[in-house]
Amino acid sequence: MDKQKLHQLLIDFGYPSHMIEQTIEKINRFQPKIKKAFEGWVANGKEPDIEVHGYAFSQLRKDYGMKAIGAFITLDWLVRDPENAIKSLKRGIR
């Protein structure tokens, strides 16, 4: 997904301007499994059926109150650094 489309998507989801560039960088570094789910979500708007280390997209949204993009970023973090991500989730990050 190109930078301009991501920028507009983040604006549409209410991201503050000071967070947009950093968030675009995170999205552009998504691992393949997360990237595929993210691109599908952008294309069709349907919540993906994706889970990483026991944490599902829908669970992150419901139980942790995350917005969709935050849930994708968290799933990617779980792929990249499961030990620290799981510790933070168990402490109750939002």
C-alpha positions as CSV (number, residue, x, y, z in Angstrom):
1,M,0.0,0.0,0.0
2,D,1.4,3.4,-0.9
3,K,2.3,6.0,1.6
4,Q,-0.4,8.5,0.4
5,K,-3.2,5.9,0.8
6,L,-1.9,4.9,4.3
7,H,-1.7,8.6,5.3
8,Q,-5.3,9.1,4.3
9,L,-6.4,5.9,6.0
10,L,-4.8,7.1,9.3
11,I,-6.4,10.5,9.0
12,D,-9.7,8.8,8.4
13,F,-9.2,6.8,11.6
14,G,-8.5,9.9,13.6
15,Y,-4.7,9.5,14.1
16,P,-3.1,12.7,15.3
17,S,-0.7,14.2,12.7
18,H,2.4,13.6,15.0
19,M,1.8,9.9,14.9
20,I,1.1,9.3,11.2
21,E,4.7,9.0,9.9
22,Q,5.7,6.6,12.7
23,T,2.6,4.5,12.2
24,I,3.1,4.3,8.4
25,E,6.6,3.0,9.0
26,K,5.3,0.3,11.3
27,I,2.6,-0.7,8.8
28,N,5.2,-0.9,6.0
29,R,7.3,-3.2,8.1
30,F,4.5,-5.7,8.9
31,Q,5.5,-9.3,8.7
32,P,3.9,-11.1,5.6
33,K,1.1,-12.8,7.6
34,I,0.0,-9.5,9.2
35,K,0.5,-7.5,6.0
36,K,-1.8,-9.9,4.1
37,A,-4.5,-9.6,6.7
38,F,-4.1,-5.8,6.9
39,E,-4.4,-5.4,3.1
40,G,-7.5,-7.6,3.1
41,W,-9.1,-5.5,5.8
42,V,-8.3,-2.3,3.9
43,A,-9.8,-3.8,0.7
44,N,-13.0,-5.3,2.1
45,G,-13.5,-3.8,5.6
46,K,-14.1,-7.2,7.2
47,E,-12.4,-8.1,10.5
48,P,-9.7,-10.7,9.8
49,D,-9.7,-14.1,11.4
50,I,-6.0,-13.9,12.5
51,E,-4.3,-15.0,15.7
52,V,-0.7,-14.8,16.9
53,H,0.5,-16.5,20.0
54,G,-3.0,-17.0,21.3
55,Y,-4.1,-13.4,20.7
56,A,-6.8,-12.9,18.0
57,F,-7.5,-9.6,16.2
58,S,-11.1,-9.7,17.5
59,Q,-9.9,-10.3,21.1
60,L,-7.5,-7.3,20.9
61,R,-10.3,-5.1,19.7
62,K,-12.9,-6.3,22.2
63,D,-10.9,-7.1,25.4
64,Y,-8.2,-4.5,25.1
65,G,-10.3,-1.8,23.4
66,M,-7.9,-1.4,20.5
67,K,-8.8,0.2,17.2
68,A,-8.3,-1.9,14.1
69,I,-4.9,-0.4,13.2
70,G,-3.6,-0.8,16.7
71,A,-4.6,-4.4,16.8
72,F,-2.7,-5.0,13.6
73,I,0.4,-3.3,15.0
74,T,0.1,-5.4,18.2
75,L,-0.2,-8.6,16.2
76,D,2.9,-7.7,14.2
77,W,4.7,-7.0,17.5
78,L,3.6,-10.4,18.7
79,V,5.3,-11.9,15.6
80,R,8.5,-9.9,16.0
81,D,9.0,-9.8,19.7
82,P,6.6,-12.3,21.4
83,E,8.2,-12.3,24.8
84,N,7.9,-8.6,25.4
85,A,4.5,-8.2,23.6
86,I,3.0,-11.0,25.7
87,K,4.3,-9.5,28.9
88,S,2.8,-6.1,28.0
89,L,-0.5,-7.6,27.1
90,K,-0.7,-9.6,30.3
91,R,-0.1,-6.3,32.2
92,G,-3.0,-4.9,30.3
93,I,-1.6,-2.5,27.7
94,R,-4.2,-0.5,25.7
